[in-house]
Structures are given as C-alpha cells and as structure tokens.
Amino acid sequence: MNQELPSYPSLATYDEISIWRKALHSRSFLIGAFLAIVILIAGVLSIFWTPYAIDVLNVANRLKPMSSEFWFGTDQYGRDIFSMLMVGARTSIIVALIAVGIGMLIGVPLGLLAAARKGLLEELVMRTNDLIFAFPSLLSAVLITSIFGPGTINAVIAIGIFNIPVFARVARGGALSLSGREFLLAARLSGKNSFLITLEHVIPNIANLLIVQATIQLSLAILSEAGLSYLGLGTQPPMASWGRMLYEAQTMVAFAPQLALYPGFAIIFSVLGFNLLGDGLRDLLDPKMRRRVA
C-alpha cells in the first residue's frame, strides 16, 4: 500500500510566515497600519456617503456642539465637521497617491538609467536632483502654485515634481548596491541585455526599498497638501481640505478651538500613521533588519 509523503511548506512559505509573525509583534507596523487604514476608509467612504453635504451652508446650525446629530459639531458656516474631515481625508489621499505615483513613475526609471548608464547621463540626472533638493520642497511648491495658479491639480504637480529626485536616488542607490552580485553576473553571461536584467532582477530586489520610501513620501505629501491649502494655493472651496479647514478656523480659535483641533489632529494622525507604517515595513522587508530582529 502506497503511503503519501507529507508535504511541507517551501522556504518561501516559511519566510512569509515569519514576516507575518513579526508584523503582528511590531508596534510601529500595527499602529501605523491601523491609522492608515482608518484614514483610507474615511476617504473612500466619503466618495459614496457623508452624514451631510459639505457644500450646503446652514447658518442656523453654526457652531453646534458635539451631539448625536452632529458627531463633531458644526463650523461657523453650519457645515458638519465630521463630513468635512471625511472629504478632507479623500482629498489628502488622492493628492498624496497621485503625487507619489508621479515621483515613482518618473524617478525610478531615471535612477535605474543613471545606475545602468554611467558617465554623462548619470551626472546629468544626479546634478538635476541636487538642484531640486537645493530648494525646500514646500517653498518650491508654493512658487509653482503661485505661478500657475491655485488648485488641486497644480498642487499635485508641484508635490509630484519633488518626489522625482527622491525616488531617483533610492532606485539608483539600490541598483548600485546590487552591482557585482553573482545573479547579475550570471544574467549578463546568459546574454541578457541591460533592460531585461533591470526588469527581471534589479527591480524585484529593490522593490522593498521603493515600497518603504513610497509610504514615507505619502505622509510628506499629505503634509505638503495641507500646507498649500492652508496658504490658499491648494484645494479650493467647496471641496474640503484639512489645511483649508485650519485656515478658516484661525479666526475662531478663541471662540471655538475645536474647529482647529479636529483637522490638526487629522493631519497629525495621518502623517504619524504613514511614517510608522513605513518604519514597520522597513523592519519587516529589509533582510538586515529581519536578521537583527530574529
């Protein structure tokens, strides 16, 4: 009678199990993931539902306190604060995702190209990065939106431009750290060109670096969007933005400080959440950090 041999998980399965076990014991990852998920749920839910419409003014309900009708109260125009926070989360998420996406789509190929084609091209890419880094990102974003006009689209472009050199440096540094490795030498000996080697071997091995950096850049993009909206150069009414809510609340701080506290805490929690998530992912995905934790 033939007896079937027991099947055992592969080494990859063991590695995945180990990562998930460490994730459940990582405070940074758990807290960051919880805060990020709450912000994401609020933003996505606001597309389909909010307790009240944010573009309807009702002066009769101005500065209502917290109640079962208005969970976080109302502002000086009678708008529901909780509904505005939800829509503000949507605005921040959309701006951050598109801006970081612009940085990755342009910056990563430039960084990989600079690592693969050394010489004049590498110098051109890196010196351009240095030129962009020479100016503070928020100040440069203010300059761009001042020239081309306020609005969400221009804010996205301005923030996205300053994500490009960040991802270019990360991609170039990760690719250079792999140069000389045995699997790349074997790929070259097998006849593969630089494009295939980058696509099949380099990008999968630096994906963890890019994921961690993207998570951190999301928090910086949310902060930049709030800053531009506070200055009146980002999201414009009637669309809600956490930065715009802070701007409108600054004249009411003495009478209704909660108008500034709610969007301020929303910005703090979202930035903190994505930063902690990035730190947790770095500890989980970086092989050196995993060996140190183990």
Secondary structure by P-SEA (a helix, b strand, c coil): cccccbbbbcaaaaaaaaaaaaaaacaaaaaaaaaaaaaaaaaaaaacccccccccccccccccccccccccccccccccaaaaaaaaaaaaaaaaaaaaaaaaacaaaaaaaaaacccaaaaaaaaaaaaaacccaaaaaaaaaaaacccaaaaaaaaaaaaaaaaaaaaaaaaaaacccaaaaaaaaacccaaaaaaccccccaaaaaaaaaaaaaaaaaaaaaaaaaaccccccccccaaaaaaaacccccccaaaaaaaaaaaaaaaaaaaaaaaaaaaaccaaaaaaac
